[in-house]
Amino acid sequence: MAYFQRSHFMPWLLLAPQLIIVSVFFFWPAWQAVEQAFYIEDAFGLARHFAGLSNFMAVLSDPAYYSVIWTTVVFSLSVALGAMSIALFLAVLADRVIKGGSTYKTFLIWPYAVAPAVAGVVWLFLFDPSLGLVTALLERLGIEWNHNLNGGQALLLVILASVWKQMSYNFVFFLAGLQAIPKSLLESAAIDGASPMRRFWTITFPLLSPTSFFLLVMNSIYAFFETFGTIDTVTSGGPGSATTTLVYKIYQDGFVGQNLGTSAAQSVLLMVLVGGLTFIQFRFVERRVQY
């Protein structure tokens, strides 16, 4: 036993299960996608030939691809910033509640346990053009709602569903960050005459910057990848391509259209895009974080 504790192989032995899982379910599929991006093959995978950069050129020369990029940017920014803003607001309110606080916090955390596809179904029922409760309320206000025909309404619906799903995740971290702030700092500022709003922006919010930066990165990844189930359930990328994001276009071209080479090329471009975005966040945004 003492030999294993002193052995240099012991850390690797403990990490082996996780490394195997990551290798099988991440690195190997990623390598296959990179390799497949340079080949053209039939839908059944029986034959293929080397195509060089032709798959990438086909993707980058398609005007529809740039439209999907713009939709992804709007969708991702709306989901990330919306989920973080609402979660921070609710966390501040929940942190001040004394009586029944645990009950409020439990209800606010519950949506995170809902799968993205289930969250999509819930919001789909609420905004159903014929039977939806929210749709009936909007009709009374003179607003005609039909996300099956209106692309802007469809995009708004998937944004709302995704924000609601991710809001609880952000709420947990913001609440933990608020509870870690020393109360003496806020009390001293209150004694000096600082208003609640000024105390929040000059003390609370700067001390939450590490939490905010972490959530910004995690929400960006969520908006790019984990919203697939919500989009597929609510709109299936429609109407037209109004709610088609980059990850959903990969699914449409690869699994529905069976254009495996082009789909793999889009996967590689998306991986490079997310990697570059993460680098920018750590390179420039992290400078404003106060640890």
Summary of the structure (lengths in Angstrom):
residues: 291
radius of gyration: 23.3
end to end distance: 39.9
largest distance: 76.4
contacts: 853
relative contact order: 0.13
helix: 76%
strand: 2%
